[in-house]
């Protein structure tokens, strides 16, 4: 059965989507941009700062579902500029230092609100 995950520790959904959904086995997060839980957009910050906020949002959603970084199976990183890959990757690696998840990183034409990065995750959850 599908269950919606919501937390005040990540930005609220601003459209017809949920922060995350789960079926009790897998959790899918919505793409997280560098937007703080209180609504501050970090679009003018460097890519490391933007990556940190995006991943902090992902981690807050995971925590609400009883999961953490070690439960993440796959992430997708959308970059406005693939030249930011190395800086993003250095920051990303601090979140997934042991047994990192599978990952795709792609350059896209535009991201919401003009940000430089958006990150989504798929994780294992255990709801008994």
MOPAC internal coordinates of N, CA, C and O (Angstrom, degrees):
PM7 1SCF
backbone

  N    0.0000 0     0.00 0     0.00 0    0    0    0
  C    1.4343 1     0.00 0     0.00 0    1    0    0
  C    1.5374 1   108.81 1     0.00 0    2    1    0
  O    1.2310 1   120.17 1   -43.27 1    3    2    1
  N    1.3081 1   117.28 1   136.73 1    3    2    1
  C    1.4573 1   121.91 1  -179.95 1    5    3    2
  C    1.5257 1   110.95 1   -75.59 1    6    5    3
  O    1.2310 1   121.66 1   -41.62 1    7    6    5
  N    1.3422 1   114.43 1   138.38 1    7    6    5
  C    1.4518 1   120.98 1   175.52 1    9    7    6
  C    1.5216 1   108.03 1  -132.75 1   10    9    7
  O    1.2310 1   120.86 1   -41.19 1   11   10    9
  N    1.3202 1   115.96 1   138.81 1   11   10    9
  C    1.4599 1   122.31 1   179.08 1   13   11   10
  C    1.5233 1   108.96 1   -89.37 1   14   13   11
  O    1.2310 1   120.91 1   -43.22 1   15   14   13
  N    1.3396 1   115.87 1   136.78 1   15   14   13
  C    1.4587 1   122.58 1   177.26 1   17   15   14
  C    1.5284 1   107.80 1  -106.46 1   18   17   15
  O    1.2310 1   120.66 1   -50.84 1   19   18   17
  N    1.3346 1   116.35 1   129.16 1   19   18   17
  C    1.4593 1   121.63 1   177.77 1   21   19   18
  C    1.5240 1   109.07 1  -138.39 1   22   21   19
  O    1.2310 1   120.94 1   -39.59 1   23   22   21
  N    1.3269 1   115.81 1   140.41 1   23   22   21
  C    1.4564 1   120.88 1   175.74 1   25   23   22
  C    1.5245 1   109.68 1  -144.99 1   26   25   23
  O    1.2310 1   121.25 1   -32.76 1   27   26   25
  N    1.3180 1   115.22 1   147.24 1   27   26   25
  C    1.4644 1   121.25 1   174.58 1   29   27   26
  C    1.5251 1   111.53 1   -78.75 1   30   29   27
  O    1.2310 1   120.41 1   173.58 1   31   30   29
  N    1.3291 1   116.83 1    -6.42 1   31   30   29
  C    1.4647 1   121.77 1  -178.55 1   33   31   30
  C    1.5346 1   112.51 1   -84.62 1   34   33   31
  O    1.2310 1   120.65 1   179.99 1   35   34   33
  N    1.3304 1   116.37 1    -0.01 1   35   34   33
  C    1.4680 1   123.04 1   175.14 1   37   35   34
  C    1.5241 1   106.83 1  -134.98 1   38   37   35
  O    1.2310 1   120.02 1   -19.41 1   39   38   37
  N    1.3237 1   117.57 1   160.59 1   39   38   37
  C    1.4629 1   119.45 1  -179.03 1   41   39   38
  C    1.5306 1   111.46 1   -59.21 1   42   41   39
  O    1.2310 1   120.77 1   -39.34 1   43   42   41
  N    1.3101 1   116.14 1   140.66 1   43   42   41
  C    1.4575 1   120.84 1   176.91 1   45   43   42
  C    1.5309 1   109.97 1   -66.58 1   46   45   43
  O    1.2310 1   120.96 1   -30.24 1   47   46   45
  N    1.3081 1   115.78 1   149.76 1   47   46   45
  C    1.4599 1   120.53 1   175.41 1   49   47   46
  C    1.5325 1   108.38 1   -62.90 1   50   49   47
  O    1.2310 1   120.67 1   -43.21 1   51   50   49
  N    1.3189 1   116.33 1   136.79 1   51   50   49
  C    1.4655 1   120.79 1  -177.71 1   53   51   50
  C    1.5330 1   111.22 1  -114.67 1   54   53   51
  O    1.2310 1   121.04 1  -149.96 1   55   54   53
  N    1.2952 1   115.62 1    30.04 1   55   54   53
  C    1.4600 1   120.65 1   179.83 1   57   55   54
  C    1.5104 1   109.11 1  -167.16 1   58   57   55
  O    1.2310 1   121.21 1    19.41 1   59   58   57
  N    1.2951 1   115.30 1  -160.59 1   59   58   57
  C    1.4598 1   121.86 1  -177.73 1   61   59   58
  C    1.5272 1   110.26 1   -86.18 1   62   61   59
  O    1.2310 1   120.97 1  -117.09 1   63   62   61
  N    1.3336 1   115.76 1    62.91 1   63   62   61
  C    1.4617 1   121.21 1   176.62 1   65   63   62
  C    1.5208 1   108.66 1  -153.47 1   66   65   63
  O    1.2310 1   121.12 1   -13.34 1   67   66   65
  N    1.3261 1   115.46 1   166.66 1   67   66   65
  C    1.4598 1   122.69 1   177.36 1   69   67   66
  C    1.5173 1   109.22 1  -108.39 1   70   69   67
  O    1.2310 1   120.35 1   -23.80 1   71   70   69
  N    1.3199 1   116.94 1   156.20 1   71   70   69
  C    1.4640 1   119.58 1   174.61 1   73   71   70
  C    1.5227 1   110.15 1   -58.73 1   74   73   71
  O    1.2310 1   120.78 1   141.98 1   75   74   73
  N    1.3221 1   116.11 1   -38.02 1   75   74   73
  C    1.4595 1   121.59 1   176.56 1   77   75   74
  C    1.5101 1   109.19 1  -162.97 1   78   77   75
  O    1.2310 1   121.65 1   -19.44 1   79   78   77
  N    1.3216 1   114.44 1   160.56 1   79   78   77
  C    1.4571 1   121.70 1   172.29 1   81   79   78
  C    1.5192 1   108.40 1  -135.13 1   82   81   79
  O    1.2310 1   121.25 1   -27.01 1   83   82   81
  N    1.3301 1   115.21 1   152.99 1   83   82   81
  C    1.4553 1   120.66 1   177.91 1   85   83   82
  C    1.5175 1   109.97 1  -142.03 1   86   85   83
  O    1.2310 1   121.24 1   -25.05 1   87   86   85
  N    1.3216 1   115.23 1   154.95 1   87   86   85
  C    1.4578 1   120.83 1   171.86 1   89   87   86
  C    1.5209 1   110.09 1  -109.19 1   90   89   87
  O    1.2310 1   120.44 1  -169.10 1   91   90   89
  N    1.3354 1   116.76 1    10.90 1   91   90   89
  C    1.4559 1   121.73 1  -178.96 1   93   91   90
  C    1.5113 1   112.71 1    94.74 1   94   93   91
  O    1.2310 1   119.99 1   168.19 1   95   94   93
  N    1.3241 1   117.62 1   -11.81 1   95   94   93
  C    1.4607 1   122.39 1   176.62 1   97   95   94
  C    1.5207 1   111.19 1  -118.43 1   98   97   95
  O    1.2310 1   121.19 1   135.02 1   99   98   97
  N    1.3199 1   115.33 1   -44.98 1   99   98   97
  C    1.4633 1   121.45 1   179.56 1  101   99   98
  C    1.5134 1   109.89 1  -120.51 1  102  101   99
  O    1.2310 1   120.86 1   -34.56 1  103  102  101
  N    1.3230 1   115.97 1   145.44 1  103  102  101
  C    1.4553 1   122.40 1   176.53 1  105  103  102
  C    1.5227 1   107.94 1  -120.69 1  106  105  103
  O    1.2310 1   120.54 1   -46.66 1  107  106  105
  N    1.3133 1   116.58 1   133.34 1  107  106  105
  C    1.4622 1   123.18 1   177.58 1  109  107  106
  C    1.5261 1   107.86 1  -116.63 1  110  109  107
  O    1.2310 1   120.45 1   -58.21 1  111  110  109
  N    1.3307 1   116.74 1   121.79 1  111  110  109
  C    1.4635 1   118.47 1   175.67 1  113  111  110
  C    1.5205 1   109.22 1   -90.78 1  114  113  111
  O    1.2310 1   121.25 1   -26.75 1  115  114  113
  N    1.3042 1   115.22 1   153.25 1  115  114  113
  C    1.4573 1   120.62 1   167.26 1  117  115  114
  C    1.5239 1   106.83 1   -72.43 1  118  117  115
  O    1.2310 1   120.32 1   -20.47 1  119  118  117
  N    1.3107 1   117.00 1   159.53 1  119  118  117
  C    1.4504 1   120.59 1   175.81 1  121  119  118
  C    1.5185 1   109.74 1   -60.60 1  122  121  119
  O    1.2310 1   120.80 1   -46.18 1  123  122  121
  N    1.3195 1   116.08 1   133.82 1  123  122  121
  C    1.4585 1   121.90 1  -178.77 1  125  123  122
  C    1.5224 1   109.37 1  -110.66 1  126  125  123
  O    1.2310 1   121.33 1   -53.20 1  127  126  125
  N    1.3132 1   115.06 1   126.80 1  127  126  125
  C    1.4551 1   122.06 1   179.35 1  129  127  126
  C    1.5293 1   108.85 1  -104.84 1  130  129  127
  O    1.2310 1   119.55 1    -9.97 1  131  130  129
  N    1.3241 1   118.47 1   170.03 1  131  130  129
  C    1.4651 1   120.64 1   179.65 1  133  131  130
  C    1.5307 1   112.33 1   -75.06 1  134  133  131
  O    1.2310 1   121.51 1  -110.03 1  135  134  133
  N    1.3015 1   114.72 1    69.97 1  135  134  133
  C    1.4548 1   124.44 1   177.61 1  137  135  134
  C    1.5203 1   106.23 1  -122.47 1  138  137  135
  O    1.2310 1   120.01 1   -54.77 1  139  138  137
  N    1.3170 1   117.58 1   125.23 1  139  138  137
  C    1.4572 1   120.40 1  -178.76 1  141  139  138
  C    1.5276 1   110.03 1   -73.81 1  142  141  139
  O    1.2310 1   120.44 1   -18.35 1  143  142  141
  N    1.3337 1   116.76 1   161.65 1  143  142  141
  C    1.4617 1   119.38 1   178.34 1  145  143  142
  C    1.5270 1   113.49 1   -57.47 1  146  145  143
  O    1.2310 1   120.25 1   152.11 1  147  146  145
  N    1.3369 1   117.12 1   -27.89 1  147  146  145
  C    1.4637 1   119.51 1   179.01 1  149  147  146
  C    1.5269 1   113.13 1   -92.49 1  150  149  147
  O    1.2310 1   120.46 1  -170.79 1  151  150  149
  N    1.3171 1   116.72 1     9.21 1  151  150  149
  C    1.4652 1   120.48 1   170.88 1  153  151  150
  C    1.5168 1   117.16 1    96.28 1  154  153  151
  O    1.2310 1   119.49 1  -172.38 1  155  154  153
  N    1.3372 1   118.58 1     7.62 1  155  154  153
  C    1.4578 1   120.33 1   178.43 1  157  155  154
  C    1.5332 1   109.54 1   -80.37 1  158  157  155
  O    1.2310 1   120.64 1   -57.47 1  159  158  157
  N    1.3125 1   116.39 1   122.53 1  159  158  157
  C    1.4598 1   122.46 1   179.60 1  161  159  158
  C    1.5246 1   108.93 1   -88.49 1  162  161  159
  O    1.2310 1   120.45 1   -53.38 1  163  162  161
  N    1.3264 1   116.74 1   126.62 1  163  162  161
  C    1.4631 1   121.94 1  -177.13 1  165  163  162
  C    1.5279 1   111.35 1  -101.51 1  166  165  163
  O    1.2310 1   120.40 1  -142.20 1  167  166  165
  N    1.3149 1   116.84 1    37.80 1  167  166  165
  C    1.4691 1   121.99 1  -174.78 1  169  167  166
  C    1.5208 1   113.50 1   -68.32 1  170  169  167
  O    1.2310 1   119.44 1   159.20 1  171  170  169
  N    1.3204 1   118.67 1   -20.80 1  171  170  169
  C    1.4630 1   121.61 1   179.70 1  173  171  170
  C    1.5305 1   112.83 1   -93.59 1  174  173  171
  O    1.2310 1   120.38 1   178.65 1  175  174  173
  N    1.3160 1   116.87 1    -1.35 1  175  174  173
  C    1.4680 1   121.18 1  -179.86 1  177  175  174
  C    1.5263 1   110.57 1   -82.76 1  178  177  175
  O    1.2310 1   120.65 1   -15.31 1  179  178  177
  N    1.3393 1   116.36 1   164.69 1  179  178  177
  C    1.4627 1   119.78 1   177.74 1  181  179  178
  C    1.5301 1   110.23 1   -67.03 1  182  181  179
  O    1.2310 1   120.83 1   -13.10 1  183  182  181
  N    1.3236 1   116.01 1   166.90 1  183  182  181
  C    1.4643 1   120.05 1  -173.80 1  185  183  182
  C    1.5276 1   111.63 1   -67.03 1  186  185  183
  O    1.2310 1   119.78 1   150.41 1  187  186  185
  N    1.3228 1   118.03 1   -29.59 1  187  186  185
  C    1.4639 1   120.04 1   177.13 1  189  187  186
  C    1.5282 1   110.42 1   -63.64 1  190  189  187
  O    1.2310 1   120.28 1   134.72 1  191  190  189
  N    1.3093 1   117.08 1   -45.28 1  191  190  189
  C    1.4702 1   121.33 1   178.74 1  193  191  190
  C    1.5273 1   110.27 1   -65.30 1  194  193  191
  O    1.2310 1   120.29 1   138.15 1  195  194  193
  N    1.3169 1   117.05 1   -41.85 1  195  194  193
  C    1.4588 1   120.66 1   178.61 1  197  195  194
  C    1.5362 1   110.89 1   -63.81 1  198  197  195
  O    1.2310 1   120.57 1   139.44 1  199  198  197
  N    1.3268 1   116.52 1   -40.56 1  199  198  197
  C    1.4673 1   120.83 1   178.77 1  201  199  198
  C    1.5275 1   110.07 1   -65.01 1  202  201  199
  O    1.2310 1   120.38 1   136.81 1  203  202  201
  N    1.3201 1   116.89 1   -43.19 1  203  202  201
  C    1.4607 1   121.23 1   178.53 1  205  203  202
  C    1.5191 1   110.82 1   -57.22 1  206  205  203
  O    1.2310 1   119.95 1   130.85 1  207  206  205
  N    1.3314 1   117.71 1   -49.15 1  207  206  205
  C    1.4617 1   119.77 1  -178.47 1  209  207  206
  C    1.5245 1   111.16 1   -65.34 1  210  209  207
  O    1.2310 1   120.25 1   137.97 1  211  210  209
  N    1.3083 1   117.13 1   -42.03 1  211  210  209
  C    1.4682 1   120.32 1   178.94 1  213  211  210
  C    1.5233 1   110.70 1   -60.00 1  214  213  211
  O    1.2310 1   120.40 1   134.95 1  215  214  213
  N    1.3322 1   116.83 1   -45.05 1  215  214  213
  C    1.4648 1   120.13 1   179.55 1  217  215  214
  C    1.5239 1   112.26 1   -72.66 1  218  217  215
  O    1.2310 1   119.46 1   146.93 1  219  218  217
  N    1.3276 1   118.63 1   -33.07 1  219  218  217
  C    1.4667 1   119.75 1   173.20 1  221  219  218
  C    1.5232 1   110.24 1   -59.70 1  222  221  219
  O    1.2310 1   120.52 1   140.61 1  223  222  221
  N    1.3223 1   116.62 1   -39.39 1  223  222  221
  C    1.4636 1   120.64 1   177.50 1  225  223  222
  C    1.5290 1   110.81 1   -63.88 1  226  225  223
  O    1.2310 1   120.70 1   134.45 1  227  226  225
  N    1.3352 1   116.27 1   -45.55 1  227  226  225
  C    1.4700 1   120.22 1   177.70 1  229  227  226
  C    1.5209 1   110.00 1   -58.99 1  230  229  227
  O    1.2310 1   120.01 1   133.85 1  231  230  229
  N    1.3338 1   117.58 1   -46.15 1  231  230  229
  C    1.4671 1   121.47 1  -178.34 1  233  231  230
  C    1.5284 1   112.09 1   -63.21 1  234  233  231
  O    1.2310 1   120.13 1   143.06 1  235  234  233
  N    1.3255 1   117.35 1   -36.94 1  235  234  233
  C    1.4693 1   120.48 1   177.76 1  237  235  234
  C    1.5244 1   111.06 1   -65.03 1  238  237  235
  O    1.2310 1   120.70 1   140.39 1  239  238  237
  N    1.3125 1   116.26 1   -39.61 1  239  238  237
  C    1.4729 1   120.47 1   178.26 1  241  239  238
  C    1.5220 1   109.97 1   -67.03 1  242  241  239
  O    1.2310 1   120.55 1   135.86 1  243  242  241
  N    1.3340 1   116.56 1   -44.14 1  243  242  241
  C    1.4646 1   119.90 1   177.10 1  245  243  242
  C    1.5233 1   110.63 1   -58.11 1  246  245  243
  O    1.2310 1   120.38 1   134.50 1  247  246  245
  N    1.3283 1   116.88 1   -45.50 1  247  246  245
  C    1.4636 1   121.12 1  -178.77 1  249  247  246
  C    1.5261 1   111.31 1   -59.90 1  250  249  247
  O    1.2310 1   120.64 1   140.00 1  251  250  249
  N    1.3251 1   116.38 1   -40.00 1  251  250  249
  C    1.4708 1   119.84 1   178.67 1  253  251  250
  C    1.5243 1   111.30 1   -59.89 1  254  253  251
  O    1.2310 1   120.70 1   149.73 1  255  254  253
  N    1.3243 1   116.27 1   -30.27 1  255  254  253
  C    1.4717 1   121.33 1  -179.81 1  257  255  254
  C    1.5247 1   112.25 1   -92.38 1  258  257  255
  O    1.2310 1   120.32 1  -176.65 1  259  258  257
  N    1.3374 1   117.00 1     3.35 1  259  258  257
  C    1.4560 1   120.44 1   179.85 1  261  259  258
  C    1.5169 1   113.53 1    81.17 1  262  261  259
  O    1.2310 1   120.22 1  -156.86 1  263  262  261
  N    1.3152 1   117.19 1    23.14 1  263  262  261
  C    1.4656 1   122.24 1  -179.79 1  265  263  262
  C    1.5221 1   109.55 1  -120.29 1  266  265  263
  O    1.2310 1   120.72 1    -6.80 1  267  266  265
  N    1.3252 1   116.23 1   173.20 1  267  266  265
  C    1.4645 1   121.07 1   175.68 1  269  267  266
  C    1.5199 1   109.19 1  -148.38 1  270  269  267
  O    1.2310 1   120.60 1     7.10 1  271  270  269
  N    1.3182 1   116.46 1  -172.90 1  271  270  269
  C    1.4650 1   121.43 1  -175.17 1  273  271  270
  C    1.5270 1   112.43 1   -56.69 1  274  273  271
  O    1.2310 1   120.16 1   146.47 1  275  274  273
  N    1.3214 1   117.30 1   -33.53 1  275  274  273
  C    1.4660 1   120.34 1  -178.93 1  277  275  274
  C    1.5213 1   112.89 1   -67.92 1  278  277  275
  O    1.2310 1   119.99 1   164.00 1  279  278  277
  N    1.3190 1   117.61 1   -16.00 1  279  278  277
  C    1.4638 1   122.24 1   179.75 1  281  279  278
  C    1.5229 1   113.32 1   -90.98 1  282  281  279
  O    1.2310 1   120.21 1   174.30 1  283  282  281
  N    1.3254 1   117.20 1    -5.70 1  283  282  281
  C    1.4680 1   120.63 1  -176.48 1  285  283  282
  C    1.5260 1   109.82 1   -76.75 1  286  285  283
  O    1.2310 1   121.37 1   -54.33 1  287  286  285
  N    1.3225 1   114.99 1   125.67 1  287  286  285
  C    1.4646 1   121.93 1   178.83 1  289  287  286
  C    1.5190 1   112.05 1   -90.72 1  290  289  287
  O    1.2310 1   120.42 1   142.93 1  291  290  289
  N    1.3429 1   116.79 1   -37.07 1  291  290  289
  C    1.4655 1   121.28 1  -171.56 1  293  291  290
  C    1.5117 1   109.20 1  -153.56 1  294  293  291
  O    1.2310 1   120.80 1   -40.40 1  295  294  293
  N    1.3123 1   116.08 1   139.60 1  295  294  293
  C    1.4633 1   120.86 1   170.48 1  297  295  294
  C    1.5182 1   108.63 1  -126.24 1  298  297  295
  O    1.2310 1   121.81 1   -23.46 1  299  298  297
  N    1.3095 1   114.13 1   156.54 1  299  298  297
  C    1.4549 1   121.09 1   170.20 1  301  299  298
  C    1.5207 1   106.41 1  -126.19 1  302  301  299
  O    1.2310 1   121.30 1   -51.82 1  303  302  301
  N    1.3286 1   115.13 1   128.18 1  303  302  301
  C    1.4570 1   122.19 1   179.71 1  305  303  302
  C    1.5215 1   107.70 1  -112.87 1  306  305  303
  O    1.2310 1   121.04 1   -59.05 1  307  306  305
  N    1.3064 1   115.62 1   120.95 1  307  306  305
  C    1.4618 1   122.04 1   177.42 1  309  307  306
  C    1.5266 1   107.37 1  -103.16 1  310  309  307
  O    1.2310 1   120.37 1   -55.93 1  311  310  309
  N    1.3156 1   116.89 1   124.07 1  311  310  309
  C    1.4584 1   122.06 1  -179.27 1  313  311  310
  C    1.5185 1   110.23 1  -116.01 1  314  313  311
  O    1.2310 1   120.91 1   -42.07 1  315  314  313
  N    1.3243 1   115.86 1   137.93 1  315  314  313
  C    1.4657 1   119.91 1   174.52 1  317  315  314
  C    1.5228 1   110.17 1   -70.49 1  318  317  315
  O    1.2310 1   120.42 1   152.45 1  319  318  317
  N    1.3403 1   116.80 1   -27.55 1  319  318  317
  C    1.4664 1   121.89 1  -179.43 1  321  319  318
  C    1.5261 1   108.44 1  -141.27 1  322  321  319
  O    1.2310 1   120.28 1   -66.38 1  323  322  321
  N    1.3222 1   117.06 1   113.62 1  323  322  321
  C    1.4673 1   121.14 1  -177.79 1  325  323  322
  C    1.5235 1   111.72 1   -61.61 1  326  325  323
  O    1.2310 1   119.67 1   161.24 1  327  326  325
  N    1.3192 1   118.23 1   -18.76 1  327  326  325
  C    1.4627 1   121.07 1   175.38 1  329  327  326
  C    1.5268 1   111.85 1   -65.55 1  330  329  327
  O    1.2310 1   120.14 1   165.62 1  331  330  329
  N    1.3317 1   117.34 1   -14.38 1  331  330  329
  C    1.4638 1   122.07 1   176.19 1  333  331  330
  C    1.5233 1   112.31 1   -84.89 1  334  333  331
  O    1.2310 1   120.29 1  -179.07 1  335  334  333
  N    1.3392 1   117.04 1     0.93 1  335  334  333
  C    1.4626 1   120.70 1  -174.38 1  337  335  334
  C    1.5297 1   112.75 1   -56.23 1  338  337  335
  O    1.2310 1   119.95 1   130.48 1  339  338  337
  N    1.3235 1   117.71 1   -49.52 1  339  338  337
  C    1.4644 1   120.33 1  -175.18 1  341  339  338
  C    1.5261 1   111.74 1   -60.21 1  342  341  339
  O    1.2310 1   120.45 1   133.89 1  343  342  341
  N    1.3369 1   116.74 1   -46.11 1  343  342  341
  C    1.4651 1   120.21 1   179.63 1  345  343  342
  C    1.5241 1   110.96 1   -65.08 1  346  345  343
  O    1.2310 1   120.38 1   138.50 1  347  346  345
  N    1.3340 1   116.88 1   -41.50 1  347  346  345
  C    1.4679 1   120.40 1   176.39 1  349  347  346
  C    1.5171 1   109.38 1   -61.03 1  350  349  347
  O    1.2310 1   120.18 1   133.80 1  351  350  349
  N    1.3222 1   117.27 1   -46.20 1  351  350  349
  C    1.4557 1   122.45 1  -175.64 1  353  351  350
  C    1.5288 1   112.14 1   -61.90 1  354  353  351
  O    1.2310 1   119.92 1   140.88 1  355  354  353
  N    1.3186 1   117.77 1   -39.12 1  355  354  353
  C    1.4615 1   120.99 1   178.25 1  357  355  354
  C    1.5275 1   110.86 1   -61.56 1  358  357  355
  O    1.2310 1   120.68 1   136.38 1  359  358  357
  N    1.3202 1   116.31 1   -43.62 1  359  358  357
  C    1.4656 1   120.61 1   178.46 1  361  359  358
  C    1.5236 1   110.65 1   -69.81 1  362  361  359
  O    1.2310 1   120.36 1   133.62 1  363  362  361
  N    1.3176 1   116.92 1   -46.38 1  363  362  361
  C    1.4648 1   123.11 1   179.40 1  365  363  362
  C    1.5268 1   110.97 1   -53.72 1  366  365  363
  O    1.2310 1   120.53 1   136.09 1  367  366  365
  N    1.3305 1   116.59 1   -43.91 1  367  366  365
  C    1.4624 1   121.48 1  -176.61 1  369  367  366
  C    1.5197 1   112.64 1   -60.19 1  370  369  367
  O    1.2310 1   119.45 1   153.59 1  371  370  369
  N    1.3265 1   118.65 1   -26.41 1  371  370  369
  C    1.4656 1   120.80 1   179.14 1  373  371  370
  C    1.5267 1   111.79 1   -70.79 1  374  373  371
  O    1.2310 1   119.93 1   160.50 1  375  374  373
  N    1.3179 1   117.73 1   -19.50 1  375  374  373
  C    1.4699 1   122.12 1   178.00 1  377  375  374
  C    1.5230 1   111.78 1   -88.90 1  378  377  375
  O    1.2310 1   120.34 1   153.77 1  379  378  377
  N    1.3092 1   116.95 1   -26.23 1  379  378  377
  C    1.4659 1   122.17 1  -175.07 1  381  379  378
  C    1.5282 1   109.32 1  -129.68 1  382  381  379
  O    1.2310 1   120.57 1  -115.64 1  383  382  381
  N    1.3367 1   116.51 1    64.36 1  383  382  381
  C    1.4553 1   119.82 1  -174.32 1  385  383  382
  C    1.5238 1   113.77 1   -80.04 1  386  385  383
  O    1.2310 1   119.44 1   154.25 1  387  386  385
  N    1.3175 1   118.67 1   -25.75 1  387  386  385
  C    1.4576 1   121.67 1   178.31 1  389  387  386
  C    1.5263 1   109.15 1  -119.41 1  390  389  387
  O    1.2310 1   120.92 1   -47.32 1  391  390  389
  N    1.3209 1   115.84 1   132.68 1  391  390  389
  C    1.4602 1   121.99 1   179.63 1  393  391  390
  C    1.5281 1   111.57 1    45.80 1  394  393  391
  O    1.2310 1   120.32 1  -117.46 1  395  394  393
  N    1.3295 1   116.99 1    62.54 1  395  394  393
  C    1.4647 1   119.67 1  -178.45 1  397  395  394
  C    1.5266 1   111.51 1   -62.27 1  398  397  395
  O    1.2310 1   120.77 1   -26.36 1  399  398  397
  N    1.3272 1   116.13 1   153.64 1  399  398  397
  C    1.4629 1   119.62 1   179.37 1  401  399  398
  C    1.5225 1   111.10 1   -72.92 1  402  401  399
  O    1.2310 1   121.25 1   -13.89 1  403  402  401
  N    1.3202 1   115.22 1   166.11 1  403  402  401
  C    1.4648 1   119.75 1   168.75 1  405  403  402
  C    1.5232 1   106.98 1   -61.77 1  406  405  403
  O    1.2310 1   120.43 1   -28.39 1  407  406  405
  N    1.3319 1   116.77 1   151.61 1  407  406  405
  C    1.4585 1   118.90 1  -177.22 1  409  407  406
  C    1.5174 1   110.26 1  -150.27 1  410  409  407
  O    1.2310 1   121.41 1   -36.84 1  411  410  409
  N    1.3211 1   114.90 1   143.16 1  411  410  409
  C    1.4596 1   122.43 1   166.53 1  413  411  410
  C    1.5146 1   106.66 1  -115.88 1  414  413  411
  O    1.2310 1   120.26 1   -38.34 1  415  414  413
  N    1.3208 1   117.12 1   141.66 1  415  414  413
  C    1.4667 1   122.02 1   175.51 1  417  415  414
  C    1.5204 1   106.59 1  -133.05 1  418  417  415
  O    1.2310 1   120.97 1   -58.02 1  419  418  417
  N    1.3156 1   115.76 1   121.98 1  419  418  417
  C    1.4558 1   120.51 1  -176.14 1  421  419  418
  C    1.5179 1   111.04 1  -133.24 1  422  421  419
  O    1.2310 1   121.15 1   -31.06 1  423  422  421
  N    1.3233 1   115.41 1   148.94 1  423  422  421
  C    1.4596 1   120.92 1   171.99 1  425  423  422
  C    1.5220 1   107.65 1   -87.36 1  426  425  423
  O    1.2310 1   121.19 1   -43.31 1  427  426  425
  N    1.3156 1   115.32 1   136.69 1  427  426  425
  C    1.4603 1   120.94 1   179.53 1  429  427  426
  C    1.5218 1   109.69 1  -123.59 1  430  429  427
  O    1.2310 1   120.41 1   -17.29 1  431  430  429
  N    1.3100 1   116.83 1   162.71 1  431  430  429
  C    1.4609 1   121.25 1  -177.72 1  433  431  430
  C    1.5165 1   113.44 1   -65.01 1  434  433  431
  O    1.2310 1   120.42 1   134.47 1  435  434  433
  N    1.3133 1   116.80 1   -45.53 1  435  434  433
  C    1.4659 1   122.63 1  -179.30 1  437  435  434
  C    1.5151 1   109.01 1  -150.71 1  438  437  435
  O    1.2310 1   121.18 1   -26.95 1  439  438  437
  N    1.3154 1   115.34 1   153.05 1  439  438  437
  C    1.4566 1   122.00 1   174.12 1  441  439  438
  C    1.5203 1   108.45 1  -122.55 1  442  441  439
  O    1.2310 1   120.34 1   -22.38 1  443  442  441
  N    1.3413 1   116.96 1   157.62 1  443  442  441
  C    1.4623 1   119.43 1   179.88 1  445  443  442
  C    1.5237 1   112.84 1   -53.32 1  446  445  443
  O    1.2310 1   120.67 1   -41.04 1  447  446  445
  N    1.2882 1   116.32 1   138.96 1  447  446  445
  C    1.4693 1   124.39 1   174.25 1  449  447  446
  C    1.5262 1   113.49 1    60.53 1  450  449  447
  O    1.2310 1   120.22 1  -161.72 1  451  450  449
  N    1.3396 1   117.19 1    18.28 1  451  450  449
  C    1.4554 1   120.60 1   176.52 1  453  451  450
  C    1.5158 1   115.20 1    72.30 1  454  453  451
  O    1.2310 1   119.69 1  -159.07 1  455  454  453
  N    1.3354 1   118.19 1    20.93 1  455  454  453
  C    1.4603 1   121.15 1  -179.27 1  457  455  454
  C    1.5274 1   110.79 1   -76.40 1  458  457  455
  O    1.2310 1   121.00 1   -10.62 1  459  458  457
  N    1.3336 1   115.70 1   169.38 1  459  458  457
  C    1.4523 1   120.46 1  -178.41 1  461  459  458
  C    1.5142 1   114.90 1   -95.30 1  462  461  459
  O    1.2310 1   120.19 1   164.92 1  463  462  461
  N    1.3518 1   117.23 1   -15.08 1  463  462  461
  C    1.4584 1   120.49 1  -176.66 1  465  463  462
  C    1.5212 1   110.66 1  -151.18 1  466  465  463
  O    1.2310 1   121.41 1   -32.59 1  467  466  465
  N    1.3205 1   114.91 1   147.41 1  467  466  465
  C    1.4650 1   123.35 1   171.95 1  469  467  466
  C    1.5170 1   106.69 1  -140.34 1  470  469  467
  O    1.2310 1   120.33 1   -43.76 1  471  470  469
  N    1.3394 1   116.97 1   136.24 1  471  470  469
  C    1.4643 1   120.77 1  -175.64 1  473  471  470
  C    1.5189 1   109.80 1  -132.26 1  474  473  471
  O    1.2310 1   121.36 1   -46.46 1  475  474  473
  N    1.3423 1   115.00 1   133.54 1  475  474  473
  C    1.4598 1   121.17 1   174.74 1  477  475  474
  C    1.5243 1   109.06 1  -124.62 1  478  477  475
  O    1.2310 1   120.54 1   -21.08 1  479  478  477
  N    1.3266 1   116.57 1   158.92 1  479  478  477
  C    1.4617 1   120.69 1  -176.37 1  481  479  478
  C    1.5230 1   111.68 1  -140.97 1  482  481  479
  O    1.2310 1   121.99 1   -25.97 1  483  482  481
  N    1.3219 1   113.79 1   154.03 1  483  482  481
  C    1.4652 1   122.92 1   170.69 1  485  483  482
  C    1.5224 1   105.70 1  -121.55 1  486  485  483
  O    1.2310 1   120.26 1   -51.27 1  487  486  485
  N    1.3318 1   117.11 1   128.73 1  487  486  485
  C    1.4604 1   120.91 1  -176.47 1  489  487  486
  C    1.5164 1   110.79 1  -134.64 1  490  489  487
  O    1.2310 1   121.64 1   -21.44 1  491  490  489
  N    1.3204 1   114.46 1   158.56 1  491  490  489
  C    1.4508 1   122.15 1   173.38 1  493  491  490
  C    1.5265 1   107.48 1   -84.99 1  494  493  491
  O    1.2310 1   120.48 1   -44.31 1  495  494  493
  N    1.3147 1   116.69 1   135.69 1  495  494  493
  C    1.4604 1   121.02 1   172.59 1  497  495  494
  C    1.5153 1   107.82 1  -128.37 1  498  497  495
  O    1.2310 1   120.93 1   -24.46 1  499  498  497
  N    1.3101 1   115.82 1   155.54 1  499  498  497
  C    1.4591 1   120.73 1   179.97 1  501  499  498
  C    1.5169 1   108.13 1  -125.76 1  502  501  499
  O    1.2310 1   121.13 1   -83.49 1  503  502  501
  N    1.2953 1   115.45 1    96.51 1  503  502  501
  C    1.4653 1   120.27 1   179.39 1  505  503  502
  C    1.5246 1   108.64 1  -105.89 1  506  505  503
  O    1.2310 1   121.31 1   -74.46 1  507  506  505
  N    1.3046 1   115.11 1   105.54 1  507  506  505
  C    1.4763 1   118.96 1   179.98 1  509  507  506
  C    1.4909 1   110.97 1  -107.53 1  510  509  507
  O    1.2310 1   120.10 1   180.00 1  511  510  509

